[in-house]
Amino acid sequence: MKKLSLIRCDSAEFVVGAVSPKDFPEDDFPEVVFSGRSNVGKSSLINSLLQRKKLARTSSTPGKTQQLNYYRVNKAFYFVDLPGYGYVRGGKGLREKLGNLVETFVTSSQKICAILQLVDVRNGPTDSDRAMIDFLRSLHYPFLLIFTKTDKLSSPKLDKVFSRLENEGVLGGMSYVPFSAVNNQGREDVLRWVDDVVKSDKSQ
Ligand code: GDP
């Protein structure tokens, strides 16, 4: 069995931006999938996990990631960055096309070993986040919720947010990690979780 460790990132490279299923890579590397609304901080999380400043493009303009971006990590598995949903530059037609592509990918890929869903800690989960969470959890892959941009709230405010979400039953037994790309809060926890699921991936 290949050593699939992420705790140390030895190599990471962008492989392809898939705009249709024919672009999906055909090799057998396991896939760790990242999902979230445009601007939620997906690129920043990927860069932080892989300790690369600009591997994934980060931007203050929402809706720019309009393809499935594949990053090969340690020559052993992929990070797959799904197009951000919510606001998409290009309007309804493009939004539908991207929705179909994401659905085709997550329902047909045989190589997914984990899904990470990002939610902005300041306002999520929104209705579209909840719809996405329900859909992705119905696929029964190991699933981690990541609350991004925690540095934007004070610690008492953060505590309040999480106790409210717990009390309202929003977290529903899901594993979750508070994360900030600014101070790297939660980075180690996310890495450890991903490392564990990749190592125990049955398809290996
Ligand atoms: P994506 O569209 O989901 O890939 O989001 P990006 O990673 O491009 O981030 C969108 C914006 O939010 C950028 O201006 C980032 O600098 C900012 N951002 C992302 N993560 C954080 C974070 O943890 N803390 C703060 N304060 N800003 C963040």
Residues whose N, C-alpha, C, O or C-beta is under 5 A from the ligand:
A	BS01	GDP	R37 S38 N39 V40 G41 K42 S43 S44 R57 T58 S59 S60 G84 T148 K149 T150 D151 F179 S180 A181 V182
